[in-house]
């Protein structure tokens, strides 16, 4: 059984594929896009993981999505403020 794990819509978006309890592939979207702390749906990371696992989306039995809008909120705010070009 294959599961696609998605960590999306906040900094360091990522994806992974695991079979039963074994991680087959995992990566952060920023590694592919070369954009530090990239946030959004990690489409390229998902594609990478599927390719590394040698499967297609049709082979995935379950999709899990992390959801915690307050995750690392203070670090995100500090990073956003420090990145302003004032």
N, CA, C and O atoms as a DFTB+ gen file, in Angstrom:
344 C
 N C O
     1  1       0.838      -1.169       0.000
     2  2       0.000       0.000       0.000
     3  2       0.891       1.243       0.000
     4  3       1.773       1.376       0.848
     5  1       0.663       2.143      -0.940
     6  2       1.431       3.381      -1.043
     7  2       0.632       4.551      -0.469
     8  3      -0.577       4.658      -0.675
     9  1       1.328       5.418       0.247
    10  2       0.729       6.628       0.794
    11  2       1.568       7.819       0.355
    12  3       2.795       7.800       0.449
    13  1       0.893       8.849      -0.124
    14  2       1.534      10.109      -0.484
    15  2       1.299      11.077       0.661
    16  3       0.154      11.378       0.999
    17  1       2.369      11.563       1.256
    18  2       2.270      12.550       2.324
    19  2       2.608      13.922       1.782
    20  3       3.604      14.092       1.079
    21  1       1.780      14.900       2.105
    22  2       1.973      16.260       1.611
    23  2       1.994      17.233       2.781
    24  3       1.099      17.230       3.626
    25  1       3.021      18.058       2.816
    26  2       3.143      19.134       3.791
    27  2       3.097      20.422       2.976
    28  3       4.071      20.766       2.307
    29  1       1.976      21.134       3.027
    30  2       1.776      22.229       2.080
    31  2       1.309      23.522       2.735
    32  3       0.852      23.550       3.877
    33  1       1.446      24.584       1.958
    34  2       0.900      25.912       2.230
    35  2       1.515      26.633       3.410
    36  3       0.876      27.502       4.003
    37  1       2.721      26.296       3.757
    38  2       3.529      27.115       4.649
    39  2       4.978      26.820       4.318
    40  3       5.263      25.874       3.584
    41  1       5.886      27.603       4.840
    42  2       7.295      27.466       4.482
    43  2       7.798      26.042       4.579
    44  3       7.412      25.290       5.474
    45  1       8.655      25.685       3.657
    46  2       9.264      24.354       3.595
    47  2       8.266      23.263       3.203
    48  3       8.275      22.174       3.777
    49  1       7.412      23.554       2.233
    50  2       6.472      22.560       1.718
    51  2       7.239      21.358       1.197
    52  3       8.337      21.493       0.657
    53  1       6.651      20.180       1.364
    54  2       7.363      18.954       1.004
    55  2       6.385      17.833       0.680
    56  3       5.173      17.970       0.845
    57  1       6.945      16.725       0.217
    58  2       6.147      15.537      -0.078
    59  2       6.972      14.297       0.221
    60  3       8.202      14.338       0.244
    61  1       6.274      13.199       0.450
    62  2       6.951      11.916       0.638
    63  2       6.040      10.796       0.152
    64  3       4.821      10.950       0.076
    65  1       6.651       9.685      -0.170
    66  2       5.923       8.467      -0.526
    67  2       6.415       7.382       0.413
    68  3       7.620       7.192       0.582
    69  1       5.487       6.680       1.015
    70  2       5.915       5.518       1.774
    71  2       5.037       4.324       1.459
    72  3       3.857       4.454       1.131
    73  1       5.650       3.164       1.568
    74  2       4.962       1.897       1.331
    75  2       4.875       1.199       2.676
    76  3       5.893       0.888       3.294
    77  1       3.664       0.959       3.117
    78  2       3.408       0.405       4.448
    79  2       4.076       1.303       5.489
    80  3       3.543       2.375       5.776
    81  1       5.194       0.927       6.057
    82  2       5.864       1.780       7.049
    83  2       7.239       2.250       6.589
    84  3       7.978       2.841       7.377
    85  1       7.595       2.001       5.342
    86  2       8.923       2.350       4.824
    87  2       8.856       3.587       3.931
    88  3       8.079       3.628       2.977
    89  1       9.671       4.595       4.242
    90  2       9.743       5.788       3.394
    91  2      10.520       5.434       2.131
    92  3      11.651       4.953       2.196
    93  1       9.900       5.677       0.988
    94  2      10.506       5.370      -0.308
    95  2      11.208       6.603      -0.875
    96  3      12.304       6.500      -1.426
    97  1      10.574       7.766      -0.739
    98  2      11.142       9.015      -1.259
    99  2      10.571      10.188      -0.475
   100  3       9.435      10.143      -0.005
   101  1      11.371      11.234      -0.341
   102  2      10.923      12.455       0.336
   103  2      11.801      13.620      -0.101
   104  3      13.009      13.462      -0.277
   105  1      11.195      14.781      -0.274
   106  2      11.970      15.983      -0.597
   107  2      11.142      17.228      -0.307
   108  3       9.914      17.180      -0.236
   109  1      11.845      18.341      -0.140
   110  2      11.202      19.638       0.015
   111  2      11.134      20.324      -1.347
   112  3      12.034      20.180      -2.175
   113  1      10.071      21.060      -1.562
   114  2       9.887      21.776      -2.829
   115  2      11.034      22.763      -3.075
   116  3      11.451      22.958      -4.216
   117  1      11.537      23.380      -2.015
   118  2      12.610      24.374      -2.183
   119  2      13.872      23.770      -2.770
   120  3      14.651      24.485      -3.400
   121  1      14.098      22.479      -2.584
   122  2      15.283      21.819      -3.142
   123  2      15.211      21.767      -4.664
   124  3      16.234      21.787      -5.349
   125  1      13.999      21.702      -5.173
   126  2      13.799      21.617      -6.622
   127  2      13.700      23.015      -7.240
   128  3      14.314      23.291      -8.271
   129  1      12.922      23.892      -6.599
   130  2      12.710      25.243      -7.131
   131  2      13.849      26.204      -6.812
   132  3      13.978      27.249      -7.449
   133  1      14.672      25.854      -5.831
   134  2      15.775      26.706      -5.378
   135  2      15.265      28.032      -4.815
   136  3      15.886      29.078      -5.004
   137  1      14.113      27.973      -4.114
   138  2      13.529      29.138      -3.452
   139  2      13.402      28.815      -1.969
   140  3      12.562      28.002      -1.584
   141  1      14.213      29.431      -1.146
   142  2      14.257      29.145       0.281
   143  2      12.900      29.372       0.945
   144  3      12.247      30.388       0.708
   145  1      12.483      28.426       1.773
   146  2      11.226      28.464       2.537
   147  2      10.004      28.608       1.631
   148  3       9.035      29.276       1.992
   149  1      10.051      27.986       0.467
   150  2       8.931      28.070      -0.470
   151  2       7.666      27.525       0.181
   152  3       7.711      26.507       0.873
   153  1       6.538      28.196      -0.037
   154  2       5.251      27.769       0.523
   155  2       4.243      27.608      -0.607
   156  3       4.232      28.399      -1.549
   157  1       3.411      26.603      -0.517
   158  2       2.387      26.335      -1.514
   159  2       2.236      24.839      -1.689
   160  3       2.767      24.061      -0.896
   161  1       1.524      24.435      -2.709
   162  2       1.366      23.011      -2.997
   163  2       2.663      22.506      -3.632
   164  3       3.083      23.041      -4.658
   165  1       3.302      21.500      -3.056
   166  2       4.607      21.043      -3.549
   167  2       4.505      20.101      -4.756
   168  3       4.843      18.921      -4.667
   169  1       4.041      20.639      -5.866
   170  2       3.796      19.842      -7.073
   171  2       5.071      19.148      -7.562
   172  3       5.054      17.954      -7.862
   173  1       6.161      19.889      -7.639
   174  2       7.422      19.301      -8.126
   175  2       7.944      18.239      -7.158
   176  3       8.496      17.229      -7.594
   177  1       7.780      18.453      -5.870
   178  2       8.208      17.456      -4.879
   179  2       7.368      16.187      -5.003
   180  3       7.891      15.081      -4.870
   181  1       6.078      16.342      -5.254
   182  2       5.203      15.181      -5.454
   183  2       5.647      14.409      -6.689
   184  3       5.770      13.185      -6.651
   185  1       5.887      15.128      -7.788
   186  2       6.342      14.474      -9.020
   187  2       7.660      13.737      -8.797
   188  3       7.831      12.612      -9.267
   189  1       8.592      14.369      -8.082
   190  2       9.880      13.752      -7.785
   191  2       9.688      12.459      -6.990
   192  3      10.279      11.431      -7.320
   193  1       8.876      12.512      -5.963
   194  2       8.670      11.336      -5.109
   195  2       8.018      10.186      -5.877
   196  3       8.409       9.030      -5.716
   197  1       7.031      10.499      -6.707
   198  2       6.394       9.458      -7.514
   199  2       7.409       8.812      -8.453
   200  3       7.441       7.590      -8.605
   201  1       8.240       9.647      -9.083
   202  2       9.259       9.124     -10.002
   203  2      10.273       8.259      -9.257
   204  3      10.624       7.176      -9.724
   205  1      10.747       8.730      -8.102
   206  2      11.720       7.969      -7.313
   207  2      11.150       6.625      -6.857
   208  3      11.871       5.629      -6.790
   209  1       9.860       6.604      -6.545
   210  2       9.208       5.372      -6.098
   211  2       8.872       4.457      -7.272
   212  3       8.568       3.280      -7.079
   213  1       8.928       5.000      -8.490
   214  2       8.612       4.206      -9.675
   215  2       7.134       3.892      -9.809
   216  3       6.751       2.841     -10.322
   217  1       6.299       4.831      -9.335
   218  2       4.854       4.630      -9.402
   219  2       4.191       5.873      -9.990
   220  3       4.832       6.910     -10.165
   221  1       2.905       5.752     -10.289
   222  2       2.133       6.906     -10.742
   223  2       1.097       7.225      -9.668
   224  3       0.930       6.473      -8.708
   225  1       0.416       8.333      -9.839
   226  2      -0.599       8.731      -8.873
   227  2      -1.706       7.678      -8.766
   228  3      -2.332       7.538      -7.715
   229  1      -1.940       6.950      -9.841
   230  2      -2.953       5.881      -9.829
   231  2      -2.607       4.765      -8.850
   232  3      -3.496       4.065      -8.365
   233  1      -1.313       4.598      -8.558
   234  2      -0.865       3.543      -7.650
   235  2      -0.975       3.934      -6.180
   236  3      -0.824       3.087      -5.299
   237  1      -1.238       5.206      -5.913
   238  2      -1.304       5.696      -4.532
   239  2      -2.651       5.311      -3.924
   240  3      -3.708       5.579      -4.495
   241  1      -2.588       4.676      -2.753
   242  2      -3.803       4.230      -2.068
   243  2      -4.386       5.298      -1.146
   244  3      -5.603       5.401      -0.996
   245  1      -3.507       6.090      -0.531
   246  2      -3.947       7.118       0.412
   247  2      -3.122       8.380       0.213
   248  3      -1.949       8.324      -0.159
   249  1      -3.759       9.521       0.469
   250  2      -3.062      10.802       0.460
   251  2      -3.297      11.450       1.816
   252  3      -4.435      11.570       2.270
   253  1      -2.216      11.866       2.457
   254  2      -2.327      12.555       3.744
   255  2      -1.794      13.970       3.581
   256  3      -0.821      14.202       2.865
   257  1      -2.445      14.912       4.256
   258  2      -2.038      16.311       4.182
   259  2      -1.921      16.847       5.604
   260  3      -2.860      16.748       6.393
   261  1      -0.764      17.414       5.922
   262  2      -0.606      18.010       7.251
   263  2      -1.403      19.307       7.307
   264  3      -1.565      20.003       6.305
   265  1      -1.886      19.608       8.482
   266  2      -2.680      20.832       8.609
   267  2      -2.464      21.427       9.994
   268  3      -2.987      20.919      10.985
   269  1      -1.712      22.476      10.052
   270  2      -1.509      23.227      11.285
   271  2      -1.133      24.650      10.902
   272  3       0.051      24.962      10.771
   273  1      -2.132      25.522      10.720
   274  2      -1.853      26.875      10.255
   275  2      -0.978      27.691      11.204
   276  3      -0.400      28.698      10.794
   277  1      -0.874      27.273      12.460
   278  2      -0.062      28.014      13.424
   279  2       1.344      27.431      13.576
   280  3       2.124      27.905      14.402
   281  1       1.665      26.426      12.799
   282  2       2.977      25.781      12.908
   283  2       4.090      26.791      12.677
   284  3       4.144      27.439      11.633
   285  1       4.966      26.918      13.646
   286  2       6.133      27.808      13.562
   287  2       5.751      29.242      13.193
   288  3       6.488      29.922      12.478
   289  1       4.609      29.691      13.680
   290  2       4.107      31.013      13.318
   291  2       5.082      32.128      13.691
   292  3       5.296      33.048      12.902
   293  1       5.671      32.057      14.875
   294  2       6.586      33.130      15.281
   295  2       7.832      33.158      14.398
   296  3       8.306      34.235      14.037
   297  1       8.371      31.981      14.046
   298  2       9.543      31.943      13.168
   299  2       9.205      32.492      11.786
   300  3      10.010      33.198      11.179
   301  1       8.012      32.166      11.293
   302  2       7.596      32.657       9.980
   303  2       7.469      34.180       9.991
   304  3       7.903      34.856       9.058
   305  1       6.875      34.704      11.048
   306  2       6.693      36.152      11.148
   307  2       8.045      36.860      11.209
   308  3       8.249      37.867      10.531
   309  1       8.962      36.343      12.012
   310  2      10.298      36.944      12.103
   311  2      11.025      36.894      10.764
   312  3      11.680      37.861      10.375
   313  1      10.912      35.778      10.064
   314  2      11.557      35.655       8.755
   315  2      10.949      36.654       7.766
   316  3      11.671      37.304       7.010
   317  1       9.612      36.771       7.778
   318  2       8.942      37.685       6.857
   319  2       9.373      39.125       7.113
   320  3       9.649      39.870       6.173
   321  1       9.430      39.514       8.376
   322  2       9.832      40.879       8.722
   323  2      11.292      41.125       8.347
   324  3      11.632      42.189       7.830
   325  1      12.145      40.152       8.603
   326  2      13.570      40.326       8.294
   327  2      13.833      40.352       6.791
   328  3      14.880      40.829       6.352
   329  1      12.894      39.844       6.004
   330  2      13.069      39.794       4.552
   331  2      12.548      41.037       3.839
   332  3      12.724      41.185       2.630
   333  1      11.909      41.924       4.586
   334  2      11.381      43.145       3.975
   335  2      12.527      44.044       3.522
   336  3      13.537      44.186       4.210
   337  1      12.351      44.631       2.379
   338  2      13.362      45.561       1.846
   339  2      12.956      46.990       2.186
   340  3      12.444      47.721       1.339
   341  1      13.192      47.373       3.426
   342  2      12.818      48.729       3.862
   343  2      13.998      49.656       3.834
   344  3      13.866      50.834       4.169
